[in-house]
Amino acid sequence: MRRRIIIMGMALLCTFSLFMGMIANAKTKTSGVHQNQLEEYILKEMPEAHVPGMTISIVNDNRELYCAAYGTVQKTEADFTMGALSQTITAAAILHLQEEDELKLDDTVGDYLTDYHSAEAVTIEQLLTHTSGLSKDSDLSDIKLNDEWGDYAYADVNYMLLGKIIESVTNMTYEEYVSDNIFDVLDMNSTFSLSNSKEFSENIVTGYQTYFGFHVPKEIDAQKNKEDAASNSLLSNVKDMGRYLQMFLNDGGKVLDKKSVKKILKGQGDVTDAEASDMLFGTKVSSGMGWMETKLAGTRVLYQLGTAQNATTVAMLLPEENLGITMMFNTMDYLVGQKLIQKMEKGILNIVLGKTADEIGSSTYMTKYAIVDGLVVLALVLAWLPIMMMGFWSHRRKNHIWSIGGICIDGLIHLVVPSVVLGLLYTVAQTDLLRSYMPDLFLAIWAFAISLYIGAVIKLIAMFVYTKKKHTAGVELEEQTVESEEAANSLVEKNEDKSVDKEDTEASKTEEKPADSTTDNTGKMEEKSSESKTEKSEEKSADSNAEKAEDKPAAKEEDKPEQKSEEKSADSNAEKAEYKPAAKAEEKSEQEAAATKE
């Protein structure tokens, strides 16, 4: 009898065990997670998406189904900056405080914080669901209300304020509260904030940021992100996050009650923000408390994407499938790589669900970056083109260097255009987003503007140089004119002096000779008449030379030898003119002496 009872008991136990196994397999349809196909896909698509390394964890409510590290990440315990995945932990902490009656979701910011007047009427629930109306470019030092309450508009400052509320209610730091009430309870021993990163530095993965398609190692400034822990700056690994997701799959486990879990994961309203609605699956999305909710091929999926300056992360919950998936990538490439990584995340989810995964394509990354880099190079070439064409510019502008039309065109190109570009960068665009997540594009915009400003400086210097050269040339021309006039006047004065000397010489000779002969008087009159004519011709020649010198004040240095020869010729003529009257006078005196003898 006992033997029958024992046999029946063992049969019932075996039946019960088999039944429980069937239930487990039914609850976790993908317990094998298609491991071979998954690994093959990851190894193939990582190079296509230019991902240096990644880790992945897949769990159900009671065990880890798959966990692996790939590429440059050597171990699954490697810690990544999680980005917005931090918000899911902050939301759990707020609901935990509500369970303890420390706060209510319809309390306002002003009930706990007095330093943020712009947000004092915003409720805690609005902060949790990003429906507060706070601007996405706000921070704790400058909170702006740009949108109407109730409409979804993602803003990190919402969760920054929640972190401050946690500190105000508990009289603990945010890190201390979540560590005591969530991390320690769930054995998440490698989850911490950037402010505590030095204590866990040995496991922090090397992350990369992309500059024009090339990976550059990037370390996040812990001090700069100290107040951002509740929104973006917690670090963890896929093993810890697997335990965290199991909490939700177990209806809150030891941290939350089932009602709070349902509240957190329930979509509060459709997301109309175009960027958010197309973040991962391109499907209709509703916003929960730190989570986004959508349906993929009829399967309910709750997820949150995280981006840091050197990492990309995603956490997914599939309650009906009893699955939780965490993926962490050690790169951040907002321009091109981000979309490819999201395509890879979606492909992995499809494989886990037993569906076909889309491939990225071998040339997608390089093609897109070729276009981006080409546009950047084109912009910089256009910015430097006016500088490279300075020769053409100076040739066209040298005769009217300060023309109003030319100055207006140069001012438009070199001052207005770069000023407008920088103005849009700091007023319309999200400057912090560009500087932190797209530093290559941020630098390219500044390089474009600075290049145009440099062109303005170079052209301004050239204008002053040309003006100075023109002034110097004018002064030299004036000096040459004055020198020519002085030379002409000197020549005239010289000729006049010679004429006076000649007259004095003739007068002295006349006094020495007898004055009683009529013939002599007649000869002397003729001689004087001849001399007078000679002097007049010489004076006319000198005047003519002076007029020519005055008419040509701008003669070049090459003409100076000709002027000197003309001056020598004039001197020679003058000497000949002086010599002829003297010779004639001597001849006449000899004739008169001969006549007297006769």
C-alpha positions in Angstrom: 0.0 0.0 0.0 2.7 2.3 0.9 4.5 1.5 -2.2 1.5 2.4 -4.3 1.1 5.7 -2.4 4.8 6.5 -3.0 4.5 5.6 -6.7 1.4 7.7 -7.1 3.0 10.6 -5.3 6.0 10.4 -7.6 3.8 10.3 -10.6 1.8 13.3 -9.4 5.1 15.1 -8.8 6.4 14.3 -12.2 3.1 15.4 -13.8 3.2 18.6 -11.8 6.8 19.3 -12.8 6.0 18.7 -16.5 2.9 20.9 -16.2 5.0 23.7 -14.6 7.6 23.4 -17.3 4.9 23.7 -20.0 3.6 26.8 -18.3 7.1 28.3 -18.2 7.7 27.5 -21.8 4.3 29.0 -22.7 5.1 32.1 -20.7 8.5 32.5 -22.3 8.0 31.6 -25.8 11.6 32.6 -26.7 13.5 31.0 -23.9 16.2 29.9 -26.3 16.2 33.5 -27.8 17.4 32.1 -31.1 21.0 32.5 -29.8 22.8 31.5 -32.9 20.8 33.7 -35.2 21.1 36.6 -32.7 24.9 36.3 -32.5 25.3 36.0 -36.2 23.2 39.1 -36.8 25.0 41.2 -34.1 28.5 40.2 -35.5 27.4 41.1 -39.0 25.6 44.4 -38.3 28.0 45.9 -35.8 30.6 46.9 -38.5 27.9 48.1 -40.8 26.6 50.5 -38.0 30.3 51.3 -37.1 29.7 50.2 -33.5 33.1 49.5 -31.7 31.5 47.4 -28.9 28.2 46.5 -27.2 26.6 44.3 -24.5 23.2 42.7 -24.4 21.0 41.1 -21.8 17.7 39.2 -22.1 15.8 38.1 -19.1 12.4 36.8 -18.0 10.8 37.2 -14.6 13.1 34.7 -12.9 16.3 34.2 -14.8 18.8 35.5 -17.3 18.2 34.0 -20.7 21.1 35.5 -22.6 24.0 37.9 -21.8 27.0 38.7 -23.9 29.6 41.3 -24.8 30.9 42.1 -28.3 33.7 44.0 -30.0 35.9 46.3 -27.8 33.7 45.7 -24.7 35.4 42.7 -23.0 32.9 41.8 -20.3 29.2 42.1 -19.5 29.9 43.9 -16.2 31.2 46.9 -18.2 29.4 50.1 -17.0 27.9 52.5 -19.5 26.4 56.0 -19.0 22.7 55.2 -19.5 21.3 58.6 -20.6 17.5 58.7 -20.3 17.3 55.2 -18.9 18.0 57.0 -15.7 14.5 58.5 -15.8 12.9 55.1 -15.4 14.7 54.7 -12.1 13.7 58.2 -11.0 10.1 57.5 -11.8 10.3 54.3 -9.7 11.7 56.3 -6.8 8.9 58.8 -7.0 6.2 56.1 -6.9 8.0 54.5 -4.0 7.8 57.8 -2.1 4.1 57.9 -3.0 3.6 54.5 -1.5 5.1 55.7 1.7 2.8 58.7 1.7 5.8 61.1 1.4 4.2 62.9 -1.6 1.3 62.8 -4.0 1.5 62.9 -7.8 -0.8 66.0 -8.0 1.5 68.0 -5.6 3.2 70.9 -7.3 6.8 71.8 -7.6 6.1 74.8 -5.4 5.1 72.5 -2.6 8.6 71.3 -2.2 10.9 73.7 -4.0 11.0 77.5 -3.7 13.7 78.4 -6.1 12.0 77.6 -9.4 9.2 80.1 -9.8 8.6 79.4 -13.5 7.7 75.7 -12.6 6.1 76.1 -9.2 2.6 75.3 -10.5 3.7 72.2 -12.4 2.5 68.9 -10.9 4.8 65.9 -10.2 2.7 63.8 -12.6 3.3 66.3 -15.4 7.0 66.1 -14.7 6.9 62.3 -14.9 5.0 62.3 -18.2 6.9 65.3 -19.9 3.6 67.2 -20.1 4.7 70.1 -18.0 5.2 72.6 -20.8 8.8 73.2 -19.8 11.2 74.0 -22.7 13.6 71.3 -23.8 16.5 73.7 -23.7 15.9 74.6 -20.1 18.1 73.7 -17.2 17.8 74.3 -13.4 19.5 77.7 -13.7 17.1 78.9 -16.5 13.7 77.2 -16.5 11.5 78.3 -19.4 7.8 77.5 -20.1 7.4 77.3 -23.9 4.5 74.8 -24.4 1.0 74.4 -22.9 0.5 72.0 -20.0 -0.8 68.6 -21.0 1.0 68.3 -24.3 4.0 66.0 -24.5 7.3 67.8 -25.0 10.4 66.0 -23.9 12.7 68.0 -21.5 15.5 66.8 -19.3 14.7 69.5 -16.8 11.5 67.6 -15.8 13.5 64.8 -14.2 16.1 67.2 -12.9 13.3 68.8 -10.8 12.1 65.3 -9.7 15.5 64.6 -8.4 15.5 67.9 -6.4 12.0 66.9 -5.0 13.3 63.5 -3.9 16.2 65.3 -2.1 13.8 67.8 -0.5 11.3 65.1 0.7 13.9 62.6 2.0 16.7 65.0 3.2 19.1 62.7 1.3 20.9 63.1 -1.9 19.3 61.6 -4.9 22.1 59.0 -5.3 21.7 57.9 -1.6 18.0 57.5 -1.9 17.9 55.4 -5.0 20.9 53.3 -3.8 19.2 52.5 -0.5 15.7 51.8 -1.8 16.3 50.4 -5.3 19.8 49.4 -6.1 20.6 47.6 -2.8 17.2 45.8 -2.8 17.7 44.5 -6.3 21.5 43.7 -5.9 22.3 46.3 -8.5 25.9 46.6 -7.1 27.4 48.3 -10.2 24.8 51.1 -10.7 25.8 54.6 -9.6 25.9 58.2 -10.7 28.7 60.1 -12.4 29.5 62.0 -9.2 30.5 58.6 -7.7 32.2 57.3 -10.8 35.7 57.4 -9.3 34.7 54.6 -6.9 33.7 52.3 -9.8 36.2 53.5 -12.5 37.7 50.1 -13.2 34.5 48.9 -14.9 33.6 52.0 -16.8 33.8 51.3 -20.5 35.7 53.4 -23.0 33.1 55.3 -25.0 33.5 57.0 -28.3 32.1 60.1 -30.0 32.1 60.5 -33.7 33.8 63.4 -35.6 32.9 63.4 -39.3 32.7 59.6 -39.3 35.7 58.8 -37.2 35.6 57.5 -33.6 37.3 59.6 -30.9 37.5 58.4 -27.3 35.3 60.5 -25.1 35.2 60.8 -21.3 32.2 62.5 -19.7 32.8 65.3 -17.3 31.4 64.0 -14.0 31.4 67.4 -12.3 29.6 69.1 -15.1 26.8 66.5 -15.1 26.5 66.3 -11.3 22.9 67.7 -11.2 21.8 65.6 -14.1 21.9 62.2 -12.4 18.1 61.9 -12.1 17.6 62.6 -15.8 20.6 61.4 -17.7 23.7 60.6 -15.7 23.4 57.2 -14.0 25.8 54.4 -15.0 25.0 50.7 -15.0 25.6 47.5 -16.9 23.4 45.0 -18.7 23.5 42.5 -15.7 22.2 45.1 -13.2 19.6 46.4 -15.7 18.4 42.8 -16.3 17.6 42.6 -12.5 15.9 46.0 -12.7 13.7 44.8 -15.6 12.8 41.6 -13.7 11.4 43.9 -11.0 8.7 45.1 -13.4 8.1 41.6 -14.8 7.5 40.5 -11.2 4.9 43.3 -10.6 7.3 45.4 -8.6 9.0 42.7 -6.5 10.4 44.1 -3.3 10.5 47.7 -4.5 7.0 48.6 -5.7 3.5 47.3 -5.5 1.6 46.1 -8.5 -0.5 49.2 -8.7 2.5 51.5 -8.9 4.0 49.3 -11.6 0.9 49.5 -13.7 0.8 53.3 -13.1 4.4 53.7 -14.3 4.0 51.5 -17.5 0.6 52.8 -18.6 0.6 55.2 -21.5 -0.8 58.5 -20.4 -1.5 60.0 -23.8 -0.4 59.9 -27.5 2.8 61.5 -28.3 2.4 64.0 -31.1 6.0 65.2 -31.1 7.4 64.1 -34.5 10.8 63.3 -33.2 9.6 61.1 -30.3 6.9 59.3 -32.3 9.5 58.1 -34.8 12.3 57.4 -32.4 12.6 53.6 -32.7 9.8 51.7 -34.4 8.1 54.5 -36.5 4.8 53.5 -34.8 2.2 55.4 -32.8 3.7 56.1 -29.3 2.2 57.1 -26.0 4.1 58.4 -23.0 4.2 56.7 -19.6 6.3 57.6 -16.6 9.8 57.4 -17.9 8.7 54.8 -20.5 7.3 55.0 -24.0 4.5 52.5 -25.1 3.8 51.2 -28.5 2.8 48.0 -30.4 5.0 46.1 -32.8 3.1 43.5 -34.9 0.5 43.3 -32.2 3.0 42.9 -29.4 3.0 45.5 -26.6 6.4 47.0 -26.2 7.5 49.5 -23.5 10.9 51.0 -24.0 13.2 53.9 -23.2 16.1 55.1 -25.3 19.2 56.6 -23.7 21.9 58.7 -25.3 25.1 60.1 -23.7 28.0 61.8 -25.2 29.9 58.5 -25.5 27.2 55.8 -25.4 23.8 54.7 -26.7 21.4 52.5 -24.6 17.9 51.0 -24.8 15.7 49.1 -22.4 12.6 47.1 -23.5 9.8 45.4 -21.6 7.5 43.0 -23.3 5.0 42.1 -20.4 2.9 39.7 -22.5 6.0 37.9 -23.6 7.6 37.9 -20.1 10.8 39.4 -21.6 13.1 42.3 -20.7 15.9 43.3 -23.1 18.8 45.7 -22.4 21.3 46.8 -25.0 24.3 49.2 -24.5 26.6 50.5 -27.2 29.9 52.3 -26.5 29.4 55.0 -29.2 27.3 58.0 -29.8 26.8 59.3 -33.4 23.8 61.6 -33.6 24.2 62.6 -37.2 24.4 59.1 -38.9 25.1 56.2 -36.5 22.2 56.8 -34.2 19.6 55.8 -36.7 21.6 52.7 -37.7 22.0 51.6 -34.1 18.2 52.0 -33.7 17.7 49.8 -36.8 20.0 47.3 -35.2 18.0 47.4 -31.9 14.8 46.8 -33.8 16.4 43.9 -35.7 17.5 42.2 -32.4 14.0 42.5 -31.0 12.6 40.9 -34.1 15.0 38.0 -33.8 14.1 37.5 -30.2 10.4 37.4 -31.2 11.2 34.9 -33.9 10.7 37.4 -36.8 12.9 38.6 -39.7 15.4 41.3 -38.9 16.2 44.1 -41.4 19.8 44.5 -42.5 21.6 47.8 -42.4 23.5 47.6 -45.6 27.3 47.7 -46.2 27.5 51.2 -47.7 24.9 53.0 -45.8 27.2 54.5 -43.1 29.9 55.6 -45.5 27.5 57.0 -48.1 25.7 59.1 -45.5 28.9 60.4 -44.1 30.3 61.1 -47.5 27.3 63.4 -48.1 27.7 65.1 -44.7 31.4 65.6 -45.0 31.0 66.8 -48.6 28.5 69.5 -47.5 30.9 70.6 -44.7 33.8 70.8 -47.1 31.7 72.7 -49.7 30.6 75.2 -47.0 34.2 75.8 -45.9 35.4 76.2 -49.5 32.7 78.8 -50.1 33.8 80.6 -46.9 37.4 80.7 -48.1 36.6 81.4 -51.7 36.6 85.2 -51.3 40.1 85.0 -49.7 41.4 82.8 -52.5 40.1 85.3 -55.0 41.9 88.3 -53.4 43.9 88.9 -56.6 40.7 89.3 -58.7 39.1 91.3 -56.0 42.0 93.8 -55.7 42.2 94.2 -59.5 38.5 95.1 -59.7 38.6 97.4 -56.7 41.9 99.1 -56.9 40.6 102.2 -58.7 37.5 102.5 -56.4 38.6 100.8 -53.2 36.1 102.6 -50.9 33.1 102.4 -53.2 29.8 102.1 -51.3 28.5 99.3 -53.4 31.7 97.2 -53.0 31.7 97.8 -49.2 28.0 96.7 -48.9 28.7 93.5 -50.8 31.8 92.6 -48.7 29.9 93.5 -45.5 27.0 91.2 -46.5 29.4 88.3 -47.3 31.8 88.6 -44.4 29.7 90.1 -41.6 26.0 89.6 -42.1 26.1 85.9 -43.3 28.3 84.6 -40.4 26.5 86.7 -37.8 23.1 85.3 -39.0 24.5 81.7 -38.9 25.8 82.1 -35.4 22.6 83.9 -34.3 20.5 81.0 -35.5 22.9 78.6 -33.8 22.4 80.2 -30.4 18.7 81.2 -30.6 16.9 78.7 -32.8 19.0 75.5 -32.6 19.6 73.6 -29.4 23.1 74.8 -28.7 23.8 72.4 -25.9 22.6 69.5 -27.9 24.9 70.4 -30.8 27.9 71.0 -28.6 27.4 67.8 -26.6 26.1 65.3 -29.2 27.2 66.7 -32.5 30.5 68.4 -31.8 31.7 68.0 -35.4 28.8 69.9 -36.8 29.1 72.5 -34.1 32.8 73.0 -34.9 32.0 73.1 -38.7 29.5 75.9 -38.2 32.0 77.9 -36.1 34.8 77.3 -38.7 32.5 78.5 -41.5 31.7 81.7 -39.6 35.3 82.4 -38.5 36.5 81.9 -42.1 34.2 84.6 -43.3 35.2 86.9 -40.5 38.9 86.3 -41.4 38.1 87.3 -45.0 36.6 90.6 -43.7 39.9 91.3 -41.8 42.1 90.5 -44.8 40.1 92.7 -47.1 40.0 95.5 -44.7 43.8 95.4 -44.3 44.1 95.2 -48.1 41.9 98.3 -48.5 44.1 100.3 -46.1 47.3 99.1 -47.8 46.0 100.1 -51.3 44.9 103.5 -49.9 48.3 104.1 -48.4 50.1 103.1 -51.6 47.9 105.4 -53.6 48.6 108.3 -51.2 52.3 107.6 -51.4 52.3 107.5 -55.2 50.5 110.9 -55.2 53.1 112.4 -52.9 55.9 111.1 -55.1 54.2 112.5 -58.2 53.9 115.9 -56.5 57.5 115.9 -55.4 58.6 115.1 -59.0 56.5 118.0 -60.3 58.1 120.4 -57.8 61.6 119.1 -58.8 60.9 119.6 -62.5 59.6 123.2 -61.9 62.7 124.0 -59.7 65.0 122.6 -62.5 63.3 124.8 -65.1 63.5 127.9 -62.9 67.1 127.2 -62.2 67.9 127.0 -65.9 66.1 130.3 -66.6 68.0 132.0 -63.8 71.3 130.6 -65.1 70.7 131.9 -68.6 69.7 135.3 -67.2 72.9 135.5 -65.1 75.0 134.6 -68.2 73.3 137.4 -70.2 74.0 140.0 -67.5 77.7 138.9 -67.3 78.0 139.2 -71.0 76.5 142.7 -71.1 78.9 143.9 -68.4 81.9 142.5 -70.3 80.9 144.3 -73.5 80.3 147.5 -71.7 83.9 147.4 -70.2 85.4 146.7 -73.6 83.5 149.6 -75.2 84.9 152.1 -72.7 88.5 151.2 -73.6 88.2 151.9 -77.3 88.2 155.4 -79.1 84.8 156.9 -79.5 85.3 159.5 -82.3 84.8 157.5 -85.4 81.5 157.3 -86.9 82.4 154.1 -88.6 83.2 152.7 -85.2 79.9 153.9 -83.8 78.1 152.4 -86.7 80.0 149.1 -86.2 79.3 149.0 -82.6 75.6 149.7 -83.2 75.6 146.8 -85.6 77.5 144.7 -83.2 75.1 145.5 -80.4 72.1 144.9 -82.6 73.6 141.5 -83.5 74.3 140.8 -79.9 70.8 141.9 -78.9 69.4 139.5 -81.5 71.5 136.7 -80.2 70.5 137.4 -76.6 66.9 137.4 -77.6 67.1 134.2 -79.4 68.9 132.6 -76.5 66.2 134.0 -74.1 63.5 132.6 -76.3 65.3 129.2 -76.4 65.6 129.3 -72.6 62.0 130.3 -72.2 60.9 127.5 -74.6 62.9 125.0 -72.6 61.4 126.2 -69.3 57.9 125.9 -70.8 58.6 122.4 -71.9 59.9 121.5 -68.5 56.7 123.0 -66.9 54.4 121.1 -69.4 56.1 117.8 -68.5 56.2 117.8 -64.6 55.5 114.1 -64.3 58.4 112.9 -66.5 59.7 109.6 -65.3 63.2 108.8 -64.1 64.1 107.3 -67.5 63.6 110.8 -69.1 66.1 112.5 -66.8 69.1 111.7 -69.0 67.4 113.5 -71.9 66.7 116.5 -69.6 70.4 116.6 -68.7 71.4 116.4 -72.4 69.0 119.3 -73.2 70.5 121.3 -70.3 74.0 120.6 -71.6 72.9 121.6 -75.1 71.5 124.9 -73.7 74.7 125.6 -71.8 76.7 124.9 -75.0 74.6 127.2 -77.0 74.9 129.9 -74.4 78.7 129.6 -74.4 78.8 129.7 -78.2 76.6 132.8 -78.1 78.9 134.4 -75.7 82.0 133.5 -77.8 80.7 134.8 -81.1 80.2 138.5 -80.1 83.6 138.5 -78.5 85.2 137.1 -81.6 83.5 139.6 -83.8 84.5 142.5 -81.5 88.2 141.4 -81.7 88.0 141.1 -85.5 86.5 144.6 -85.8 89.1 146.1 -83.5 91.8 144.6 -85.7 90.2 146.0 -88.8 90.0 149.5 -87.2 93.7 149.3 -86.2 94.7 148.5 -89.8 92.6 151.3 -91.2 94.2 153.8 -88.8 97.7 152.8 -89.9 96.8 153.3 -93.5 
